[in-house]
Amino acid sequence: MFTENGLLVDLEEVGKVVDGCDVFAIGFRMFQERVIIDTRGKEDVGPLIQVVEPVDSVEERFHWLGRERPQFGIPERFSFFVWPHSLEFLEGCGLGRRIRDALRASERPEVARMVDEALGELRRLEQRSVQQALSGEGYHALWPQE
């Protein structure tokens, strides 16, 4: 589906990923970093949300998960999608709340802090990307400056 501002993701399908996957990653169109959300937890190890560098394949991401969270093994249900909108819209459309619910952040203050820190870092990356685009840093002009 398209809007006057471009592609609009199917929020129902994205919600199914958030509600149904034990691990999922979200990419963003304005910067290369991803956020990985691992909803799995045990008594001594809680869920995870972390901003990470991109990898070349799902196998590479599984190796990363194996190093970072060896107590859980390979996820049963893993998904990756690109969020083509702003982080403000991610929160405004309810996806941020759904991610918090999937991580059971309301039950664990340390998880709630981790969510806030990850979203704060994503906001900083988005803001930096906008500033770089406005200043031309890392971009080339289609028309030469006079």
Backbone as a ProteinNet text record, in pm:
[ID]
protein_1_A
[PRIMARY]
MFTENGLLVDLEEVGKVVDGCDVFAIGFRMFQERVIIDTRGKEDVGPLIQVVEPVDSVEERFHWLGRERPQFGIPERFSFFVWPHSLEFLEGCGLGRRIRDALRASERPEVARMVDEALGELRRLEQRSVQQALSGEGYHALWPQE
[TERTIARY]
84.4	0	89.3	48.6	123.9	40.3	106.5	43.3	114	70.7	137.3	282.3	317.9	454.3	534.8	482.6	556.4	490.1	570.8	522.8	468.6	354.1	301.2	305.2	372.5	383.2	248.6	229.3	108.9	127.3	67.9	88.7	36.1	-65.9	-117.4	-14.2	52.5	156.2	277.6	316.2	428.4	392.7	270	225	232.7	202.6	212.8	357.2	451.7	593.5	630.1	593	626.9	563.8	440.2	369.8	410.2	455.8	476.8	619.7	715.4	855.7	924.8	1008.8	1085	1204.8	1254.2	1361.4	1328.2	1340.2	1323.4	1415.2	1449.1	1536.4	1465.7	1490.9	1430.8	1542.7	1537.1	1628.4	1557.6	1634.5	1578.9	1633.9	1556.2	1597.2	1696.6	1704.8	1789.1	1928.4	1949.7	2081.1	2098.4	2223.9	2253.2	2231	2236.8	2222.4	2082.6	2076.1	1950.3	1922	1799.2	1769	1724.9	1782.2	1744.1	1665.7	1556	1468.7	1459.3	1504.5	1499.4	1407.6	1288.8	1188.3	1208.8	1305.3	1327.4	1390	1351	1407.7	1399.9	1484.4	1485.4	1490.2	1487.2	1489.8	1608.5	1726.5	1847.3	1887.7	1823.6	1855.8	1725.6	1713.7	1591.4	1595.9	1489	1484.8	1588.9	1606.7	1710.3	1654.2	1690.1	1672.8	1802.5	1863.3	1995.4	2013	2072.3	2107.8	2238.5	2239	2353.4	2389.7	2511.3	2556.5	2488.6	2472.9	2414.1	2510	2454	2532.6	2494	2569.7	2547.3	2442.7	2410.1	2316.9	2250.4	2143.2	2074.5	2164.4	2247.3	2339.6	2437	2485.1	2576.1	2505.6	2378	2302.2	2283.7	2259.6	2245.2	2376.8	2489.3	2619.7	2634.8	2594.2	2600	2513.5	2392.2	2303.9	2366.9	2430.5	2495.4	2606.9	2680.6	2787.2	2729.6	2629	2573.4	2477.4	2404.8	2301.8	2308.7	2421	2441.5	2342.2	2281.4	2189.6	2056.5	2032	1902.9	1906.4	2020.3	2026.1	1965.5	1937.9	1882.5	1734.8	1691.2	1550.1	1458.1	1340.8	1241.5	1179	1151.9	1089	1167.7	1232.3	1314.3	1261.9	1261.6	1219.6	1299.7	1307	1371.2	1281.6	1262.3	1190.7	1251.1	1227.1	1275.8	1159.9	1183.5	1084.4	1111.2	1019.6	1047.7	1006.7	959.5	908.8	998.7	957.9	1033.4	1010.2	1097.7	1078.5	957.4	928.5	809.1	684.1	679.5	565	564.9	682.3	691.2	623	648.8	584.2	436.9	409.4	273.8	172.9	217	123.8	103.3	173.1	155.7	258.2	347.1	446.2	543.7	581.4	669.3	607	478	407.1	403.2	380.5	376.4	512.3	619.8	754.2	774.9	736.8	747.8	668.3	546.9	463.9	528.7	587.2	652.5	769.9	837.9	952.5	909.5	781.5	725.9	797.9	819.9	894.9	824.7	692.3	621.5	645	687.2	711.7	854.4	945.4	1087	1144.3	1171.7	1225.1	1354.5	1439.9	1566.6	1541.6	1436.5	1401.6	1341.8	1258.7	1201.3	1312.3	1415.7	1529.2	1604.2	1621.8	1691.2	1613.8	1480.9	1398.4	1415.8	1406.8	1422.3	1560.1	1664.9	1800.4	1814.5	1760.4	1769.8	1693.6	1572.4	1495	1561.8	1622.9	1697.2	1815.1	1886.9	1999.5	1950.7	1838.8	1782.7	1741.6	1684.6	1647.9	1771.9	1880.1	2004.9	2059.8	2054.5	2101.7	2014.9	1885.5	1795.2	1823	1838.6	1866.5	1999.1	2101.4	2231.6	2220.4	2143	2123.5	2054.9	1955.7	1886.8	1984.4	2062.8	2159.8	2263.5	2309.5	2406.3	2345.3	2219.9	2153.7	2138.8	2103	2084.8	2217	2323.2	2453.4	2526.4	2478.6	2542.6	2654.2	2679.1	2785.5	2752.3	2840.5	2818.6	2726.5	2687.5	2599.2	2670.6	2628.3	2680	2563.9	2592	2487.4	2464.8	2340.8	2309.3	2351.1	2347.4	2385.3	2501.9	2599.4	2714.7	2672.8	2736.8	2710.1	2778.6	2716.1	2773.5	2840.7
-116.8	0	123.7	227.2	351	467.4	563.8	688	799.8	923.5	1035.5	1049.9	987.5	993.8	868.8	782.2	662.6	536.5	433.3	302.4	303.5	243.1	222.6	73.3	34.2	-107.8	-159.9	-289.1	-354.6	-377	-288.1	-292.6	-421.1	-479.9	-606.9	-718	-721.6	-822.7	-798.9	-673.8	-642.4	-683.7	-658.5	-700.2	-850.4	-925.6	-1072.5	-1115.8	-1046.1	-1076.9	-1049.8	-931.7	-893.3	-990.8	-1027.7	-1116.2	-1262.7	-1303.4	-1445.1	-1493.8	-1404.5	-1446.8	-1434.8	-1533.4	-1520.9	-1428.3	-1414.9	-1320.2	-1253.1	-1121.2	-1049.8	-928.6	-886.2	-770.9	-671.6	-544.7	-439	-354.6	-335.6	-245.9	-113.9	-10.7	122.6	179	261	313	427.2	492.4	611.5	584.8	468.1	434.1	283.3	238.4	96.8	8.1	61.9	-20.7	-83.5	-196	-267.8	-273.4	-306.4	-337.5	-483.7	-559	-699.2	-713.5	-786.1	-807.8	-957.9	-1002.8	-1143.8	-1153.3	-1207.7	-1212.1	-1328.1	-1412.7	-1529.8	-1488.3	-1556.6	-1527.8	-1649.3	-1650.6	-1752	-1677.1	-1748.4	-1683	-1589.5	-1634.8	-1556.1	-1468.2	-1485.6	-1407.3	-1360.2	-1228.9	-1172.9	-1156.3	-1103.7	-1073.2	-967.9	-946.6	-854.9	-765.8	-639.8	-548.4	-471.5	-473.3	-412.8	-360.7	-244.3	-189	-256.4	-311.3	-388.7	-346.7	-380.6	-357.5	-459.5	-426.2	-523.6	-639.4	-751.8	-869	-906.4	-997.3	-1033.6	-1142.6	-1218.3	-1329.4	-1364.5	-1441.3	-1486.4	-1581.8	-1657.8	-1748.6	-1669.2	-1556.9	-1471.9	-1415.3	-1379.4	-1328.7	-1439.6	-1562	-1674.3	-1699.5	-1685.2	-1699.1	-1590.7	-1468.2	-1358	-1390.6	-1438.3	-1476.4	-1587.4	-1683.8	-1793.1	-1744.1	-1642	-1585.5	-1500.3	-1420.5	-1327.4	-1392.7	-1495.7	-1558.7	-1711	-1770.1	-1914.1	-2003.4	-1953.7	-2034.7	-2061.9	-1995.3	-2009.8	-2090.7	-2105.2	-2179.4	-2100.5	-2171	-2108.7	-2075.4	-1957.1	-1922.2	-2014	-2038.9	-2118.9	-2037.9	-1911.9	-1823.7	-1692.9	-1668.1	-1549.4	-1475.2	-1343.4	-1263.2	-1133.6	-1075.5	-946.9	-866	-739	-650.2	-510.9	-434.1	-296.5	-204.4	-113.6	-13.4	110.8	144.3	254.8	392.2	397.7	522.3	571	680.4	737.7	657.2	680.7	619.6	679.2	804.6	866.8	790.1	750.6	673.4	532.7	474.6	342.6	345.9	450	464.1	501.5	595.3	646.6	544.7	449.3	349.2	232.2	233.5	128	16.7	20.9	-86.2	-85.2	32.3	40.3	-26.4	-3.7	-66.9	-218.5	-263.6	-408.1	-472.2	-402.2	-454.9	-461.6	-357.3	-359.3	-475.2	-497.6	-608.6	-743	-758.1	-884.2	-913.6	-808.1	-823.2	-828.6	-811.5	-807.2	-700.9	-585.5	-476.4	-423.1	-428.6	-376.3	-462.6	-585.9	-677.5	-668.3	-613.2	-610.3	-471.8	-395	-259.7	-256.1	-357.4	-357.5	-373.9	-446.4	-461.7	-331.1	-266.9	-137.8	-36.3	-34.1	56.3	21.7	-107.9	-152.5	-107.6	-117.1	-72.5	77.5	153	298.9	336.7	267.3	296	264	150	112.2	211.2	248	344.1	481.3	519.4	644.6	643.9	532.2	521.4	526.9	459.8	465.1	607.6	681.1	820.8	905.1	882.1	955.1	922	795	755.2	818.4	821.1	882.1	1032.2	1098.6	1242.7	1271.8	1191.6	1209.2	1192.1	1092.9	1068.5	1186.3	1244	1361.5	1478.7	1500.5	1610.6	1591.3	1467.5	1441.1	1466.3	1427.3	1450.7	1600.1	1675.7	1819.9	1891.6	1844.9	1909.1	1855.5	1744.1	1683.5	1587.6	1568.1	1477.5	1334	1275.3	1139.1	1130.3	1242.5	1247.6	1323.5	1301.8	1382.7	1455	1574.1	1657.3	1615.9	1621.2	1593.3	1709.4	1829.6	1948	2015.4	2059.2	2124.8	2256	2285.4	2411.9	2523.3	2637.6	2752.6	2844.6
0	0	0	-71	-78.5	-26.2	29.7	70.9	-2.6	19.1	-45.9	1.5	112.5	164.8	131.1	45.4	7.1	57.1	77.8	116.8	259.2	278.8	413.4	440.9	545.3	577	624.7	609.2	657.3	807.5	886.3	1031.1	1093.1	1032.9	1085	1069	953.5	929.8	1019.2	1034.7	1124	1266.5	1306.8	1440.2	1458.6	1353.8	1361.6	1385.6	1322.3	1343.9	1489.4	1539.5	1676.6	1776.7	1753.1	1846.5	1832.9	1713.1	1689.4	1683.4	1668.1	1656.9	1790.8	1821.7	1945.2	1926.1	1803.1	1772.5	1639.1	1636.6	1510.2	1509.7	1388.6	1370.5	1279.2	1305.1	1225.5	1166.8	1035.8	966.8	940.5	913.9	892.8	764.2	697.1	566.7	578	693.4	705	760.2	816.9	871.2	866.2	874.1	852.4	975	1094.2	1213.1	1218.4	1287.7	1307.6	1456.9	1490.2	1628.9	1630.4	1721.7	1735.1	1864.5	1855.4	1970	1991.2	2107.2	2145	2265.2	2245.3	2351.9	2448.1	2418.9	2504.8	2637.6	2739.8	2870.6	2960.8	3061.5	3167	3298.8	3405.7	3537.5	3553.7	3512.6	3535.3	3417	3300.4	3180.9	3117.8	3105	3050.3	2899.7	2844	2701.4	2665.5	2535.6	2487.5	2378	2383.9	2271	2261.2	2140.4	2125.3	1983.1	1971.1	1840.8	1798.7	1676.4	1628.2	1487	1447.3	1310.2	1218.5	1091.3	997.6	973	932.5	893.5	751.6	692.5	552.3	531.8	637.4	618.4	750.8	740.3	861.1	940.1	869.5	939.4	1025.8	970.3	1046.9	1171.4	1156.8	1272	1375.1	1330.4	1423.8	1497.7	1428.2	1496.2	1601.7	1567.2	1664	1785.9	1762	1873.2	1957.1	1891.4	1964.1	2055.2	2010.7	2094.4	2207.3	2176.1	2274.5	2373.1	2328	2411.5	2396.1	2435.1	2410.8	2484.9	2590.2	2668.5	2597.6	2484.3	2417.9	2289.1	2226.7	2100.7	1985.5	1877.3	1756.9	1780.9	1739.3	1757.9	1678.3	1734.3	1662.4	1549.3	1576.7	1477.5	1472.7	1357.6	1338.4	1215.7	1223.7	1109.3	1105.5	986	965.9	873.8	906.4	815.1	823.3	718.6	713.2	746.9	838.6	877.6	792.5	699.5	607.6	660.3	782.5	839.6	953	1014.3	1125.3	1252.9	1348.4	1480.2	1550	1519.8	1576.3	1532.2	1405.7	1357.8	1416.9	1436.6	1499.7	1636.3	1711.9	1842.9	1827.3	1735.8	1720.3	1671.8	1590.4	1537.6	1633.3	1746	1845.6	1839	1741.1	1730.2	1847.4	1895.1	2012	2134	2154.3	2266.4	2249	2125.6	2100.6	2128.4	2092.1	2120.5	2271.5	2342.3	2488.8	2548	2496.2	2544.6	2515.5	2395	2359.2	2451.7	2495.5	2586.5	2733.1	2757	2893.9	2977.5	2914.8	2978.1	3102.4	3106.3	3223.3	3346.9	3327	3439.1	3492.5	3413.4	3451.2	3423.8	3528.3	3509.2	3428.4	3442.5	3368	3218.1	3182.1	3040.6	2988.2	3067.8	3028.4	3003.4	3088.3	3067.8	2939.3	2914.2	2794.3	2668.3	2671	2558.5	2538.3	2647.2	2637.6	2583.5	2628.2	2580.7	2431.8	2388.6	2247.7	2160.4	2201.6	2122.9	2123.1	2233.4	2238.1	2141.9	2136.5	2043.7	1898.9	1869.8	1734.3	1697.6	1792.3	1765.9	1735.3	1809.7	1783.6	1644.2	1606.6	1473.4	1364.1	1385.9	1288.2	1275.9	1389.7	1389	1320.2	1349.2	1285.6	1134.3	1091.4	949.3	881.2	946.6	891.3	881.9	986.2	985	874.5	855	749.6	611.8	593.7	465.4	438.6	541.5	524.1	496.2	558.1	538.3	415.4	360.4	244.7	280.2	409.2	453	412	332.2	286.5	165.3	110.8	-5.4	-117	-237.7	-347.5	-414.3	-461.6	-521.5	-666.6	-708.3	-848.7	-937.5	-883.5	-958.5	-886.6	-961.2	-896.4	-831.4	-717.7	-650.8	-726.8	-731.3	-803.2	-705.2
[MASK]
++++++++++++++++++++++++++++++++++++++++++++++++++++++++++++++++++++++++++++++++++++++++++++++++++++++++++++++++++++++++++++++++++++++++++++++++++

